[in-house]
Amino acid sequence: MYKKILVPLDGSKLAEKALGHAEKLAEAFDAEIILLQVVPIMPIYGAPELVMPFVVDEKQREGAERYLTNLAEELEKRDLKVTAKVKTGMQVAAEIIDFAKENGVDLIAMSTHGHSGITRWVLGSVAHKVLTRAETPILLVHLKR
């Protein structure tokens, strides 16, 4: 049923909580786990051009690559098939959704802070955006604060 399980991560321990669930499913279905981190593209304000230029923080990108490589190595020690990918983009949720679609992902497993109401509106919720916009099945791991 599941051959590719996408686990979007942001470098936090909270986001990693979805990994345990993804591991169990990967073992049960002999599936590949794909670790993904999206590094935001930042606009350069005050530029004189009419079209606003954007920049990627290379240190952040390199940090994301190291982080995912280390996680992938730990999972591979448990005989799991793992791929690690870093993408860049302006909208993290859209990048996750596009990646899942383009790579034939069968399930997206991710954690949620569980914020609601005004907190979610102010902070925005990547998990909520993925849940409401993705065509791929989603496993949301709700964590209590």
N, C-alpha and C positions, 0 to 999 in steps of 0.2 A: 504494500500500500504506500509506504513512504520510502523513497529512494534518496531524496535530497532534503535535508532539514537545515533551514537557514536560521542562524542565531545572531541577530544584530546585537552588537555590544558597543558600549561607549567608554569602556575602561573602568566602570564602577563595579563594586562588589554586588550591588543590587542587580545590575544587568546580568551578571554571571549566574544569578540564581536560576535562570532558565536553562543553564547548561546541564544540570542534573537530569532534568526531564528529557532534554534532547538526547543525552547519552543513553538513557534507558530505551527510548524509542529507536535510536540507531542500533542498539544491540538487538532489540527484538525484530527489527525489520532488515538488518544488515544494510543500513542506510549510511550515506555520507553526511557528515556534519560540515556545514559551511559557516565559518565564522566571518562576520562582516562588520567593519567599522567604517562609518562615513565621517570623513573630515570635512568640516564646513568650509566653503569658499567664502571669503570675507570681502565685502566691497571696500574700495579705497575711496573714502569721502574727501571732497575738496579737490578732486581732480578736475582740470579745466575742460576735459573732453565732454562732449554731449553724451557719449556712451560711457557709463561708469565702468572702469576697469575692476577686475577682481584678482585676488591673490590667495594662494594656498600657503598656510603656515607649514613650511617644510619640516620644522622640528616636530610639530604635532603629527604630521604624516609619518615621519620616521618612528616616533614614539608608538603610534598605532600599529605600525608594521612589527616592531619588536614585541609589543604586547600580544598581538595575535599569534605571532610565531611561537612565543613561549607557551601560550595556551594550547596551541595545536600540538606542540611536542608532548605536553602532558597527556593530552587525549590519545595521541598515537601510542604512548606507552601502555595504554589499556586496550590496544589492538582495535582502535576505532579508525575509520577512514575520515580524514579531516583535510579541509582546504581552508586557507585563510586569505581573505581579500580586503583591501582597503580601497574605498572609493572616495571621490570628492564631489561635493555638490552643495547647492544653496539650501535645499530643502531635504533634510535627513529622511523623513518619512517617504517622500517621493522617490528618493534614491533606493531605499529598501524595497519598495514596491516594484520599481523598474527592474532591479537586480533579480528579484524573485521571478518575475515574468520572463526576463531574457534568458535565465539559466534553468528553466524548468523545475523550479523548487516546488516540492510537494507540500511542505509545511513550514510556516514561520513560527519559531518559538521565541518568545520574548517576555521580559518582566515588565511590570507596571508598578509605578509608585502608589497607585490607588488614590490619587488626588481626584477630587470632584469639585463641582461648582466653580466658584470664583478662582480657586487655586489653579485648576486645570485651564481655565480660560486665560489667566494671566501668564502662566508658565508655558502653556501649550503642552500637548502630550503627543510624543512621537507614537507611542503605543496606540492611543486613541485614533490618530490619523491613519495608521496602518490598518487598524481594525475596521474602520469605516470605509476605506478606499481600496483595499487589496482584494484581488480575486482569489488569491491563494488562501487555503485554510490556515487558521492562526491558533496557536496555543498561547494564551496569556497567563503568566504566572503572577498572581496578585500577592504582593507581600505586605504584611502588616507592618506598620511603623512602630 
